[in-house]
Amino acid sequence: MSDTETKTVKATVTRDFTDAGSEKRFTAGTTINITAGEFGNYSAAGLVEAVADDTAAANAGDPAKTGRTRS
């Protein structure tokens, strides 16, 4: 994967919501593909959960969850 490709995460929507910035609507119980950045924001707000297969991908950018430290 090149550095220019956007990394995506498969997530399950935990409740209905509309993203204020993009005005995209999401329905609880659906599975969506979102960018890692969107996942971080939505997950922090309790709006989505990573699908089991993508849990590692969702944690890839978080040193606390991967055991890596930033230099």
C-alpha positions as CSV (number, residue, x, y, z in Angstrom):
1,M,0.0,0.0,0.0
2,S,1.4,3.4,-0.9
3,D,1.4,6.3,1.4
4,T,-1.2,8.1,-0.7
5,E,-3.9,5.4,-0.3
6,T,-6.4,6.1,2.4
7,K,-6.6,3.4,5.1
8,T,-10.1,2.3,5.8
9,V,-11.7,0.5,8.7
10,K,-14.9,-1.6,8.6
11,A,-17.1,-0.5,11.5
12,T,-20.6,-1.2,12.9
13,V,-22.7,1.9,13.6
14,T,-24.0,1.7,17.3
15,R,-26.7,4.4,17.0
16,D,-28.2,6.6,14.4
17,F,-26.3,9.8,13.8
18,T,-25.4,12.5,11.2
19,D,-21.9,13.7,10.8
20,A,-22.0,17.4,11.4
21,G,-19.1,18.2,9.0
22,S,-20.1,16.1,6.0
23,E,-23.8,15.8,6.8
24,K,-23.6,12.0,6.0
25,R,-26.3,10.0,7.8
26,F,-25.6,6.7,9.5
27,T,-28.1,4.1,10.7
28,A,-27.6,1.9,13.8
29,G,-26.7,-1.7,13.1
30,T,-25.2,-1.1,9.6
31,T,-21.7,-1.9,8.7
32,I,-19.7,0.9,7.0
33,N,-16.2,1.5,5.6
34,I,-14.7,4.7,6.9
35,T,-11.2,6.2,7.1
36,A,-9.0,5.6,10.1
37,G,-9.4,9.2,11.0
38,E,-13.2,9.1,10.9
39,F,-13.1,5.9,12.9
40,G,-11.1,7.5,15.6
41,N,-13.5,10.4,15.9
42,Y,-16.7,8.3,15.7
43,S,-15.3,5.7,18.1
44,A,-14.3,8.3,20.7
45,A,-17.9,9.5,20.6
46,G,-19.3,6.0,21.0
47,L,-20.9,6.0,17.6
48,V,-19.1,3.0,16.0
49,E,-17.3,-0.1,16.9
50,A,-14.6,-1.9,14.8
51,V,-15.7,-5.1,13.1
52,A,-13.6,-7.9,14.6
53,D,-11.6,-8.4,11.4
54,D,-10.6,-4.7,11.4
55,T,-9.8,-4.3,15.0
56,A,-6.1,-4.4,14.3
57,A,-6.5,-1.8,11.5
58,A,-8.5,0.5,13.8
59,N,-5.7,0.3,16.4
60,A,-2.9,0.7,13.9
61,G,-2.5,4.4,14.5
62,D,-2.8,4.3,18.3
63,P,0.6,3.6,20.0
64,A,-1.2,2.9,23.3
65,K,-3.0,0.0,21.7
66,T,-0.2,-1.4,19.5
67,G,2.6,-1.2,22.1
68,R,4.6,1.1,19.8
69,T,5.8,4.5,20.9
70,R,6.2,7.6,18.8
71,S,9.7,8.9,18.1
